[in-house]
Amino acid sequence: MTTTPRLALVLLAADSKAEILLRGEIDADGLPELHLAVMQVLTSPGVQRIEVDVALTTFCDSAGISGLLRAHLAAREREVPLHLVRVPAYLARLLEVTGLTTLLRGESR
């Protein structure tokens, strides 16, 4: 029996911007793939910005928030901004409650 992954990921790169598209649940199960994608982007020459599109996500728990924060910090160490884009209402509220809106979205709310 094959199970569908709870978090699907697509990596798009064009010139200086890389985009990581996420679909599904952002939790501990999907974090290794997210980390691998971010590290792959960060080792690509010329990447100056990473956008993580979370429009198609349906859930994010504390492990997911931690993973997104670790991705942001890894990018910041390499002086590459990483921001969440197309943030659904449930995740916007979670970022607001945890005080991470400005850090992970690059804006104040």
N, C-alpha and C positions, 0 to 999 in steps of 0.2 A: 504494500500500500504506500503510495506517495502522498506526502502532505505538501500543501502549498505554504511557502514561507509567509510569515505574518508581516514581514517588511520587504517590499520589493524596491530595488534601487536601479536607477539608470544614470549613467554619467555622460554628460555632454561637455565638450570643450571646444571653444572657438577663440582663437587669438589669445587675448589676455584674460578672458573670463571663462571660468568653468562652472557648470551648473550640475548639481546633484538632485535628481528628482526622486522623492520618496513617496511610496504608496503603502498604506496599511498601518500597522501598529509600531510605534517607536518605543521599544522596550529592550530588555537585556538580550533577548534572542537575536535581534537584528543589529546590535551594536558592532559586532566584529566586521560585518560587511560595510557599515558606515565608516568605521575607522579605516579600513583598507582603502575605500574610495577616496577619503580625504587625504590619506598619505600618498596615494597614487597621484592625485592632483598636485599636491605640494612638491612632489619630486619632478613634475613636468616643468620644463623651462618656459619662462614667459608668462606664467599664470600670475595675475596681479589681483584677482578677486574671485571669491567662491560664493555662489548663491546656492542655498539649499532650499529647494521648492518643496514645501510641506502641504500644499493644497489638497493632496489626495490622501493625507493621513487621517486616521480615525481615532487614534488613541495615543497618549504619551504618558508614561508613568515616571516615577522619580529616577529610575535607571535611564530612561530615555532622555530626560532633562540633563542628567549627568553626562551622558554620551555626547549630546549636542554641545554642552559646555566644554568638554574635553576636546572636541573637534575645533571649536572656536579658539581655544587656548593654543592648540598645536599650530593652527594657522597663524595666530598672532605672533608666536615665537619666530615664525619665518616672515613676519611683516606682510602677511597676506590677509586682508579683511575677509571674514566669513560671516555671512548674514543669512538669516532665514527670510524667505520671501513667500508671498501668497499664503500667509498664515491664517488658518481657519479660526473661527471664534473660540472654540474650546481651548486651542493652544495659546491664543493671544491672552486669554484669561489666566491660564496657567503661568505664562511668562510674567504677567502683571503681578500675580500673587507672590511669585518667587523673587520679584525684583530684577528679572533678567531681560525685560523688554528692550531697554536701551542697548545692552551688551549684545544680545543675540539678533535683534532686528535692526540695530543701528539707528534707532529713532526713539524718541520719548513718546510715551502714550499716557 
